[in-house]
Amino acid sequence: MANSLAEREFSYSATDFENVRRILYKKAGINLTESKKQLVYSRLARRLRALKLDSFSSYLSYLDQNNHEEEEFINALTTNLTAFFREPHHFEILFDFAKKMKQQRKPMRVWCAAASTGEEPYSIAMTLVEAYGTYEPPVEIVASDIDSNVLREGAAGIYSLQRLESVSLERKKQFFQKGTGERAGKARVIPELTKLIDFRQVNLLNATWDLKPGFDVIFCRNVMIYFDKDTQLKVLERMVKLMNPNGLYIAGHSESFSSASHIVKLVGKTTYVLADEAQRSRDEF
């Protein structure tokens, strides 16, 4: 068999895969399924080449003895599927919410908890600029991710034109600068958007998050699907304690919190508000 373990570049046993699953769950809360065995090999093989190691067991020993490798390990195994204005109904909901905040002359704080390479927080920023009708809206956007590599890419705000296919022509003209010369085929987000966003690394499983409470909207889309039910509930409970009483929690299209009705209540398509019980808990916190 072409893909047999014996014919691979690096020694990789079933025990190695189970150890990777255990370590990733402990460090990031991500629960890998059995079907991810090949993905783990291909993602981590790059680290073995870089470190000049010949087996996964030697890599896991290296990981155990070198704390700085933890970041590379997590970066390699996290999935960063994203796009501008993905699940567009959420940005319509955000626009309407921001219009109400504008009418009430209130500033806004938004946390994008899975920022990846930046498409989602920049989509949020564009929506808020449009809602407030100014390039200097009274908003703060915290864009976090566990993967430090994608955060650097997001902070740079430079994308291939192909990645802007889901952005309307009007928005491309308004919010992006087209590259020339060496930058041909790419576009940069305008500075007015980048200054609205604070990119920072946050591991949702860490005991503490460097985040102040008082968020009006939390985008946490397609993150919880990687956690088991107990971890989902623990993370959700911590998140909502950072929300303002009338805030919105926006989840991914494949995520449901029907078993967390004591924490959040569904009010729109994968859009939630604090449940009464969660509101009381937040007030007592």
NUZA-65503 format. One record per residue: residue in three letters; x, y, z of N, C-alpha, C in turn. Coordinates in steps of 0.02 Angstrom, whole numbers, plus 32768, in hexadecimal, padded with zeros to 4 digits. Atoms other than C-alpha are relative to their C-alpha. Example, Ala and Ser with C-alpha at 12.3 -4.5 7.8 and 13.67 -1.06 7.14 Angstrom:
BEGIN
ALA802D7FC5800082677F1F8186802D803C8000 SER7FD67FC57FFD82AC7FCB81657FD980378025 
END
This chain:
BEGIN
MET802B7FC48000800080008000802C803E8000 ALA7FD57FC58009804980A77FC98005802A803E ASN80017FD47FC6801881008069800E7FDB8042 SER7FF380267FC38050807980E380338025802B LEU7FD37FDD7FD280AC80B5817E80497FF27FEF ALA7FBB8013800D814880578149801F80287FC7 GLU7FE77FDD803A815880B980A78002804C8009 ARG7FFF7FB87FF38149816480F780468019800E GLU7FBF7FE17FF581DA81DD810780167FFA8048 PHE7FF180027FB881CE81DC81C57FDA7FC78022 SER802180337FD881A6815382417FC4801F8024 TYR803E7FE37FE680F1817082777FD17FC78012 SER802980387FE8809280F282E17FBC80168018 ALA80427FF07FE47FE180E78320800780208045 THR7FF37FE27FBE8027810F83CC801480497FFA ASP7FEC7FBA800B807881AD83887FC2802B7FF3 PHE803C7FDA80107FD081E583427FD6800B803F GLU80277FF97FC27F7881C383E880218032802F ASN7FDD7FCF7FD67FFE822784437FF680477FE6 VAL800E7FBE801D7FE682B983CA7FBA80168013 ARG80467FF07FEE7F2A82B383E97FFB80158049 ARG80027FF17FB87F4482B284A5801F80448010 ILE7FDD7FC17FF37FC0834384A47FD8803B7FE5 LEU80267FC9801E7F5883AE842E7FC1800E8028 TYR803C7FF67FD87EBC83928497801280258041 LYS7FEB7FE17FC17F1983C28536801380497FF6 LYS7FE67FBC800A7F69845E84EC7FCF802F7FDE ALA802C7FD480277EE0849E84787FB77FED8003 GLY804680167FFB7E41843D84A07FE57FE27FC0 ILE8016801A80417E3A83FC83ED7FFF7FB48003 ASN800B80487FFC7DF5834C83E180057FE27FBA LEU7FF6801D80427E3F82F883467FDE7FBD7FFA THR801F8042800D7DDD826882FA80337FD27FE1 GLU7FD48033801D7E2B81C782BD8010800F7FB6 SER7FF67FF180487E1682058209803680347FF3 LYS7FCE7FCB80087E98828E822880487FE58003 LYS7FBD801E7FF87F2B82148231802F80187FC8 GLN7FD67FEA80387F6D82428183800D804B8003 LEU7FF77FB87FFA7F5082FC81A0803680108034 VAL7FCD7FF57FCC7FB982F4824080457FF27FE4 TYR7FBF8011801C8045829E81E2801980387FD1 SER7FEA7FCE80318049831D8153800F8043801F ARG7FF57FBF7FE0803D83B581C580408000802A LEU7FC680017FD380C2837E824280407FEA7FDE ALA7FC4801480258138833381C2802C803C7FF0 ARG7FD97FC3800E816C83E68198802C8013803B ARG7FD97FF07FC481A483FF824C803A7FCF8008 LEU7FCA80327FFA8208835C824A803880117FCF ARG7FCC7FEE80308262839581AC8027803D8019 ALA7FDF7FC37FE88286844081F6802F7FF2803A LEU7FD780117FC582CB83F2829580317FC77FF4 LYS7FD3803880138326836682387FF77FC4802E LEU8010803A7FD882CE82DE829B7FE77FC87FD2 ASP80108038802D82AC823082557FC17FD98013 SER803C80247FED821081F782B27FD2802D8029 PHE80307FD97FD9817382378304800C7FF8804A SER7FF2800A7FB981A581EB83AA8038802F8016 SER7FCA7FD17FEE8245825383A87FE780478000 TYR801D7FBC800081DF82ED837A7FD8800C8040 LEU80297FF77FC3816882D1840C802C8006803E SER7FD07FF87FCA81FD82BE8480801D80478000 TYR7FE77FBB800882428362843C7FCC80328019 LEU80377FD47FEB819983B484577FFA8002804C ASP800580057FB781958378850B803880268023 GLN7FC57FE27FE0824283C0852E800C80487FEC ASN7FF57FBC80198234846584D07FBE80267FFD ASN80407FDC7FFB81A684D985037FF1802B7FC3 HIS800A7FD3803881C2854C846F7FE27FDC7FC3 GLU801C80268039818E84C083F77FB47FFA8005 GLU804980067FF780DD84C0843F7FDA802C7FCE GLU80217FD2802E80AE855783D580027FE57FB9 GLU7FFA801D804380EE850483357FD37FC37FF8 PHE802B803C80008092846383627FB680137FF6 ILE80467FEA80057FEC84BD837A7FF380217FBC ASN80087FDF80418006852A82E07FF87FCD7FC7 ALA8001803280368024849082757FBE7FDA7FFC LEU803A802C7FFE7F87843582AC7FBD80258002 THR80407FDC80017F0584C082B17FEB800E7FB8 THR801D7FF580427E9284D7821C7FE980477FFB ASN80107FBA80087E7C858681D87FD9800E7FC1 LEU802C7FF580397DEF857F815B7FD78040800B THR80227FC07FF67DAB862F81447FF680237FBD ALA800D7FD9803C7D6C86AE80C57FE080428015 PHE80227FC17FF27D30876180BC7FB47FF57FFC PHE804A80017FFD7C77877180EB7FE47FB97FFB ARG801A80457FFC7C6586B681087FC38000802C GLU80427FFF7FDE7BB3869181427FE780488004 PRO800F7FB880047B79873D81087FC78018802C HIS80387FE97FD67ADA874081718017801B8043 HIS7FE67FE77FC17B45875B820B801580497FFC PHE7FEB7FBA80087B8787FE81C57FC5802E7FF6 GLU803E7FD980027AD7883881A07FE6800B8047 ILE80147FFA7FB97AAD88168257802D80328023 LEU7FD07FD17FE17B4B8873828D7FF280477FEA PHE800F7FBD801B7B1F8907821C7FC3801E8025 ASP803D7FE77FDF7A7089178268800E800F804A PHE7FEF7FF57FB97AB689078319802880408007 ALA7FD67FC57FFD7B39898D82F77FD880407FF2 LYS802B7FC6800E7AB68A0382AF7FDA8016803F LYS80237FF17FC17A5789F783548030801F8032 MET7FCD7FE47FD37AF78A1883B6801080487FEC LYS7FF37FBC80187B168AB183497FC8802F8015 GLN803A7FD67FED7A678AF3836A80028011804A GLN7FFB7FF57FB87A878AE08424804180238014 ARG7FC07FDE7FF67B308B37840F802F7FD8802D LYS7FD6802C7FD87B8A8AA28458803A7FE57FD7 PRO7FC8802180217C388A61842C7FF57FB48000 MET8008804880047C4B89A983FF80427FDC800A ARG7FC7802C7FFA7CC3892084317FED7FBB7FE5 VAL800E8040801F7CCB888183CA803C7FD38009 TRP7FCA80317FFB7D3187E483E97FF57FCC7FCA CYS7FFF803580327D588775835480307FCB801B ALA7FD980317FDA7D9486D883AD80227FCB7FD5 ALA7FDC802E802E7DD286798313801380277FC2 ALA7FF17FCF80347E23870082AB80237FE27FC3 SER7FDB802080367E8E868B8242802B80347FDB THR7FD67FD380277EE086ED81B47FE280467FF7 GLY80197FBC7FFD7E74878681D17FC180107FD8 GLU803A7FF180297DE5877781567FC280108029 GLU803B7FF47FD67D61876E81DF800380438024 PRO7FFF7FBF7FDF7D9A880282497FFE803C7FD0 TYR80047FCA80307DB2886D81AD7FB980077FE4 SER80467FFD80157D02883E81757FD680238035 ILE80227FDE7FC97CC688768221800E804B7FFD ALA7FEC7FBA80037D26891982107FDD80257FC7 MET80227FE180397CDE893D81637FB6800C8010 THR80467FFB7FEE7C2F891C81A47FF380398030 LEU80097FCB7FCE7C4589938237800D80457FE2 VAL7FF47FC180237C8E8A1C81CA7FC180147FD8 GLU803D7FF380267BF48A0D815B7FC68012802D ALA80377FF37FD27B7C8A0A81EE800480458020 TYR7FF77FBF7FE07BC68AA38242800980397FCE GLY7FF97FCD80347BE38AFD819D803F802A8006 THR7FC17FDC7FF87C968B2E81C780397FCE8002 TYR7FC4802A7FFB7D468AE881B7801D80008047 GLU7FE97FFE7FBA7D5D8B12826F7FC57FF3802F PRO803880107FD47CCC8ABA82C5801A7FF68048 PRO7FEB800A7FBB7CD08AB083847FFE7FB68012 VAL800180487FF67CF989F7838080467FE6800F GLU7FC280247FF47D7F898183BF7FF47FB77FEF ILE8006804680147D9888D68371803D7FDB8018 VAL7FC9802C7FEB7E01885483C97FFC7FC17FD5 ALA7FFD803A802C7E3687CC834E80337FCF801C SER7FD380307FE07E7F873383A380007FBD7FDC ASP7FFA8044801A7EBA8688836F80367FDC8028 ILE7FCD80277FDE7F2285FC83B780407FFC7FD6 ASP7FC9800880307F9185F9831B802380437FF4 SER7FDC7FC18006801786808320801280107FB8 ASN7FEE7FF380468044866A82677FC880237FDB VAL80387FE180247F97869482267FF28046801B LEU800A7FBE7FE47F8C8728829D802F80337FE0 ARG7FD07FD3802280288774824E7FE880107FBA GLU801A7FF580437FDA875D81A37FC4802F8002 GLY803A7FD57FF97F3987AD81DD80138047800F ALA7FEA7FBC7FEE7F928842822A801E80247FC4 ALA7FE37FE2803C7FEE885E81857FCA80187FD0 GLY80387FEB80287F488868812A800C80007FB5 ILE7FF2800580477F8B8835807F7FE67FBD7FE6 TYR8021803B80197F2887B9801680067FFC7FB4 SER8003800980497F2C876E7F687FBB80167FE8 LEU80407FE9801B7EA387B17EF77FCC7FC77FFF GLN802E803980007E5987017EEF7FDB7FFB8042 ARG802080057FBF7E3587097FA97FCD8037800C LEU80317FCA7FFA7DCE87A67F8D7FC37FF47FD4 GLU8037800F802F7D53874F7F187FBC80098021 SER80417FF97FDD7CCA87537F9E7FF280478016 VAL80097FBA7FEF7CE088107FB47FE480257FC4 SER801F7FDC80387C7188817F4A803280327FE2 LEU7FD47FD180237CC388F47ECA800180438025 GLU80047FC17FDB7C87898B7F2D802B7FFE803F ARG7FD780057FC47CD9894D7FCC804A7FFA7FF0 LYS7FB9800580157D7A89207F71801C80467FF4 LYS7FE97FBB800F7D8689D47F348005802A8040 GLN80037FD77FC47D5A8A1B7FDE80327FEC8036 PHE7FDB80187FC67DBF89AE805380447FDF7FF0 PHE7FC1802180117E5589687FF28029802B7FD0 GLN7FD27FDF802D7EEE89AD7F9A801F7FCA7FD4 LYS7FE78032802E7F1F894A7EFF804B80067FF8 GLY7FB7800080047FD589187EF6801980097FB9 THR7FDF7FF88040804A89467E6880487FE58006 GLY7FBB8017800080F7890B7E3480067FBC8022 GLU7FF7803F7FDC813088847EAE7FC07FEA8024 ARG803F800F7FDD8084888F7F017FC77FF27FD0 ALA8034800D8032802588707E5F7FDD7FBE8010 GLY8027803C7FEF7F9987F17E797FEC7FFD8048 LYS80127FFE7FB97F8588257F2E7FDE80418011 ALA80207FC37FE87F2588A57F91800B8007804B ARG7FF67FF27FB97F4088F7803A7FC28022801D VAL80377FDF7FDC7EB8892580B6801580488010 ILE7FEE7FBA7FF37EB189E280CC8011800A804B PRO7FEB7FF57FBA7F038A27816C7FC78010802F GLU80397FEE7FD57E5C8A6981AC7FE07FC2801F LEU801C803D7FE57E2389B581C380307FDF8031 THR7FD080237FD57EC3896E820C800580208045 LYS7FF97FDF7FBF7EC789F182967FC47FF2802E LEU803A80127FD77E1B89B582D280097FBD8022 ILE7FFB80467FEA7E5C890582F580407FF58028 ASP7FC880147FD57ECC88C3837F80087FB57FFA PHE7FF3804780087F14881B834B80297FE7803C ARG7FDB801B7FC77F4B87B183DF7FF47FB58006 GLN800480497FF87F6C86FB84097FDA7FEF8040 VAL802680177FC77EED86A9847C7FF17FB57FF6 ASN801280477FFF7EE085F084A47FC27FFA802D LEU803F80027FDA7E2B85D384DB80027FCF803A LEU7FFA802F7FC87E658547854E802D801A8038 ASN7FD67FE47FCB7EDE85B585B07FD68014803C ALA80247FEF7FC37EAF85D886647FEA80488001 THR80127FB980037EAE86938643800580197FB8 TRP7FFD7FDE80427E8C86FE85A980108049800D ASP7FEF7FB97FF97ED887AA85957FCC802B7FDC LEU80397FDE801F7E2E87F5856D7FD780238036 LYS802C7FDC7FD27DC6887985C47FB87FEF7FF0 PRO8048800C800D7D0B885985D97FE1803C7FDD GLY80257FC8801E7C8988C385827FFA7FFB7FB5 PHE8009800880487C7A887984D37FB680037FEE ASP80457FFC80197BDC88A484747FEF7FC67FD2 VAL800A8038802E7BF4881A83F4803D7FD38004 ILE7FCA803180057C5A877A83F77FF47FD37FC5 PHE8000802F80377C7C871E8356802C7FC58014 CYS7FD9803D7FF27CB2866C837F7FE47FCA7FD3 ARG801E802A80347C8C860F82DF802E7FC77FED ASN7FDD803C80167CBF855E82B4803F7FF28028 VAL7FCA80107FD07D2F854E834D7FE97FC7802D MET801980307FD07CC384EC83C57FFA7FB97FE4 ILE80078042801E7CB1845D8348803E7FD5800C TYR7FC380267FF37D64842B837380067FEB8049 PHE7FFF80107FBA7D3D841D842D7FCB7FCC8010 ASP8035802D7FE97CDF839584897FCC802A8027 LYS80387FDC7FE27C3A83C384E0801380238041 ASP7FED7FE27FC07C8583E3858C802B803E7FF5 THR7FD47FC6800F7D0B845685447FD780387FE1 GLN802B7FCD801F7C8984B184DA7FDC80298036 LEU80277FDE7FCC7C2084D98573802C802B802C LYS7FD27FD97FD67CB5851185DB8017803F7FDD VAL7FE97FC580257CF5858585537FC780317FF6 LEU803A7FD4800A7C4785C9852E7FEF80278040 GLU800F7FDF7FC17C2885EE85E680318039800F ARG7FCD7FCC7FF57CCB864F85F17FF7803B7FD0 MET80087FCB80337CA986AE85507FC7802F8011 VAL803B7FD57FF67BFC86EC857D8009802E803D LYS7FF27FD47FC77C40873486208024803F7FEA LEU7FDF7FC5801C7C9F87AE85B17FD0802A7FD6 MET80317FDD80297C0087E585567FD880328028 ASN802F7FD17FE37B97887C857B7FBA7FE08003 PRO804280207FF67AE4885485B47FD87FF67FC0 ASN80288006803D7A968875850A802A7FEC7FC3 GLY7FD2801180367B27883084A47FE97FC37FD8 LEU800E8037802D7B2587B18417803B7FCF8000 TYR7FCD803580097B83870B840C7FEF7FDF7FBD ILE800C801A80447B9786D28357802A7FC17FF5 ALA7FDF804180087BC0861B833680037FED7FB6 GLY7FFB801880457BEA85B882997FC27FDA7FEB HIS803D801E801B7B69856982277FF67FB88017 SER800680457FEB7B8F84B9826680017FF8804C GLU7FFD80027FB77B8E84E6831F7FBB800F801E SER80417FF77FDE7AF884DA8392800B7FFD804B PHE7FFC7FFF7FB87AE38502844A7FBD7FF18020 SER804180137FE47A3B84B2846780077FE08045 SER7FF4801E7FBE7A88845784FB801B80328032 ALA7FE57FCB7FD47AC484FD85437FCD80388008 SER80367FCE7FFC7A1B85538553800380298041 HIS7FF87FDA7FC27A4A85898604803680367FF8 ILE7FCA7FD0800C7ADB85ED85B97FEC80327FCB VAL80137FD380387A9D863485137FBD7FEB7FE3 LYS8041800B801F79F9864484B6800380137FB7 LEU7FFE7FF4804879E6863883FA7FCE80367FED VAL802D7FC98015799F86D883AC8001800A7FB4 GLY7FFB7FFA804979D186C582F580297FC57FE7 LYS7FDA8037801D7A2F8653827F80467FFD801F THR7FC280097FD97ABE861482EF801780408022 THR7FF37FC27FDB7AB286B783507FDC7FFC8043 TYR8019800B7FBD7A9A86B7840C8006803F802B VAL7FFA7FCD7FCC7A7C872B849F80077FDB8042 LEU7FFB801E7FBE7A99870C85587FBD7FE68017 ALA803C801A7FE07A18869A85A87FF980228044 ASP800D7FDF7FBF79C986DD8648802F7FE58036 GLU7FD680207FCD7A2B866086B0804880177FF8 ALA7FBC7FEA800D7ACE8690865C800980498013 GLN7FFD7FB97FEF7AA58748867680098008804B ARG7FF97FFB7FB87A91872D873180467FEC8017 SER7FBD80187FEF7B3486CC8739803480357FEF ARG7FD17FCC80157B8F875686DA7FFF803A8031 ASP80077FC77FD17B4B87DB875180217FF08042 GLU7FE380137FC07B88877787E6804C7FF57FFC PHE7FB98011800A7C348755879B802E80388019 
END
